[in-house]
Every structure is written in C-alpha cells, then in structure tokens.
Amino acid sequence: MEDPLPPVAPAPAPPEHDHGLFARVITAIGRPFSLVYVFIMAILIYEVVLRYVFRLPTLWVHETSTFLSAVAFLVGGVYCVATNRHIRIVLLYDAVGPRIRRWLDVFIYAICAASTLFFSYGAWLSAKRAIFAPSGQFRLETSGTAWNPPYPSLLKLLMVAALLAMSVQFLIFMLRALRRKETH
C-alpha cells in the first residue's frame, strides 16, 4: 500500500549571521568551553567510584563541579547573546513590518544593554566585597568548607565580566539596528 502523504522536506537550517568581531571572539571561546560539561561528568563519575566503591570520598569534586557548572552557565549566556539567540517573545515583533521591527530592535537592545550594565554594577559591588577586605587589603572570599577554595570570589568576578560582555554585545546590536536601512 502506498503512503498517502508525500514526504516532507526538512526545514532549511537558519543562516549563520556574522555578528562582528566581538561575537566571533565570544563564540570562539564558547564553543570549545562547552566541553567543560564532559569534564564535570568525568569528575562526578570519579567521585562516585571513589566514594561508593573505595569508600574514599573527595573534598573537591562537589565544589569544583558546581563552580564549573556556574562558569559554563555564564559563558553560555554570553554565547547566546553574541549569537543573537537569546529568548524572545515574538508575538508583536512578527506582526509588524520591517520599519517598526527595526525600531523595536533598537529599543529592545537598548533596554537589554541598560539592564546588563545595571546588573554588572550590582555584581561589581558584590565582587568587590569578595576580593577586598573592609580595610581595602586584597583577599579572596573562600567557600568556608574543608577544602575552602576561592570559588565564590572568582565566580563573582566572572559574573561581572559576563554581564559587561553582554552589555557590549547588546550595544553593538543596537548600533547595527540604528544603521540598518529601512525596507518597506
């Protein structure tokens, strides 16, 4: 018996867009950085084997895997912004023409840039407390566990860097939208 429905061709892959030098640098860092999840999985398996087979739990695996997951999440966020694949609600956006869409892009990118700049300022205030004692002397905040690595302070500094990178990328996108030609 013949299939009554004709075969459906797969949808074409979306075109890769060049979002500029800054985005290319971010993606060059972000793509290989995704392999950190493989490393996290490997050290967690290592921990399970040591803990449950040899009864020799580690001090460092849990904190390291949590730290690396947080770092990968931050890098992933910057990567999503750099490739312009962040979450969008397109109900209104898809219903308007190119001219209004251009101005919506300018507005959206300006709001995103302002938000990430404000968040980076707040993150800096937290990072500053994590890397300097109240006397102003340099000291890294540590986790307070038996192993006690400086992961909290490092993560707070990386948060500032990630938010600043997002701000720069949103500003680049906003300027590109302003320069874009209006098509009717």
PELINQUI-V966021 format. One record per pair of residues at least 24 apart in sequence whose C-alpha atoms are under 10 Angstrom apart, sorted by the first residue. I is the first residue (numbers start at 1). J is the second residue. D is the distance in whole Angstrom. If there is no record, write none. Layout:
i,j,d
I,J,D
I,J,D
//
This chain:
i,j,d
16,83,9
17,83,8
17,84,9
18,82,10
18,83,8
19,82,7
19,83,7
19,84,8
19,169,9
19,172,9
19,173,8
19,176,9
20,82,9
20,83,10
20,169,9
20,172,9
20,173,9
22,82,8
22,165,9
22,168,9
22,169,7
22,172,9
23,78,9
23,79,8
23,80,10
23,81,8
23,82,5
23,83,7
23,84,9
23,165,10
23,168,10
23,169,7
23,172,10
24,79,10
24,82,8
24,83,9
25,79,10
25,82,9
26,75,9
26,76,10
26,78,7
26,79,6
26,80,10
26,81,9
26,82,7
26,83,9
26,165,9
26,169,10
27,75,9
27,76,9
27,78,9
27,79,6
27,80,9
27,81,10
27,82,7
27,83,7
28,79,9
29,75,8
29,79,9
30,72,9
30,74,10
30,75,6
30,76,7
30,77,9
30,78,8
30,79,6
30,80,9
30,82,10
31,75,9
31,76,9
31,79,8
33,71,10
33,72,7
33,75,8
33,76,9
34,72,7
34,73,9
34,75,9
34,76,8
35,72,9
36,65,9
36,68,7
36,69,8
36,71,9
36,72,7
37,65,9
37,68,8
37,69,7
37,72,8
39,65,9
39,68,9
40,64,8
40,65,5
40,66,9
40,67,10
40,68,7
40,69,8
41,65,8
58,147,10
59,145,9
59,146,7
59,147,6
59,148,9
60,145,10
60,146,9
60,147,6
60,148,9
60,149,9
63,143,9
63,145,9
63,147,9
63,148,9
63,149,8
63,151,8
64,149,9
64,151,8
66,151,10
67,151,7
67,152,8
67,154,9
67,155,7
68,151,9
68,155,9
70,155,8
70,158,10
70,159,9
71,154,9
71,155,7
71,156,10
71,158,7
71,159,8
71,162,10
74,155,9
74,158,8
74,159,7
74,160,10
74,161,9
74,162,6
74,163,9
75,158,9
75,159,9
75,161,10
75,162,7
75,165,10
76,162,10
77,162,8
77,163,9
77,165,10
77,166,8
78,161,10
78,162,6
78,163,8
78,164,9
78,165,7
78,166,6
78,167,10
78,169,9
79,162,10
79,165,10
79,166,9
80,166,9
81,165,9
81,166,6
81,167,9
81,169,7
81,170,8
81,173,10
82,165,9
82,166,7
82,168,10
82,169,6
82,170,8
82,172,10
82,173,9
83,169,9
84,169,9
84,170,9
84,173,9
97,182,10
97,183,9
97,184,7
98,181,10
98,182,7
98,183,6
98,184,7
99,180,10
99,181,9
99,182,5
99,183,7
99,184,7
100,182,9
100,184,10
101,177,9
101,182,9
102,174,10
102,176,10
102,177,6
102,178,8
102,179,10
102,180,8
102,181,9
102,182,7
102,183,10
103,174,9
103,177,8
103,178,8
103,182,10
104,174,10
104,177,9
105,173,8
105,174,7
105,175,10
105,176,9
105,177,6
105,178,9
106,170,10
106,171,9
106,173,8
106,174,5
106,175,8
106,176,9
106,177,6
106,178,6
106,179,10
107,174,8
107,177,10
107,178,10
108,170,9
108,173,10
108,174,8
109,167,9
109,169,9
109,170,5
109,171,7
109,172,9
109,173,7
109,174,5
109,175,9
109,177,9
110,167,9
110,170,7
110,171,7
110,172,10
110,173,9
110,174,6
110,175,9
111,170,9
111,171,10
111,174,10
112,166,9
112,167,7
112,169,10
112,170,6
112,171,9
112,174,10
113,163,9
113,164,9
113,165,10
113,166,7
113,167,5
113,168,7
113,169,8
113,170,5
113,171,6
113,172,9
113,173,10
113,174,9
114,167,7
114,170,9
114,171,9
115,163,9
115,166,10
115,167,8
116,160,10
116,162,9
116,163,6
116,164,7
116,165,9
116,166,7
116,167,5
116,168,9
116,170,9
117,160,9
117,163,7
117,164,7
117,165,10
117,166,9
117,167,6
117,168,9
118,163,9
118,164,10
118,167,9
119,159,9
119,160,8
119,163,7
119,164,9
119,167,10
120,157,10
120,159,8
120,160,5
120,161,8
120,162,8
120,163,5
120,164,6
120,165,10
120,166,10
120,167,9
121,160,8
121,163,9
121,164,9
122,160,9
123,156,7
123,157,8
123,158,9
123,159,7
123,160,6
123,161,9
123,163,8
124,156,8
124,157,7
124,158,10
124,159,8
124,160,6
124,161,9
124,163,10
125,156,9
125,160,9
126,153,9
126,156,7
126,157,9
126,159,10
126,160,9
127,152,9
127,153,6
127,154,8
127,155,8
127,156,5
127,157,6
127,158,9
127,159,8
127,160,8
128,153,9
128,156,9
128,157,8
129,153,9
129,156,10
130,154,9
130,155,10
130,156,8
130,157,9
131,156,9
131,157,9
//
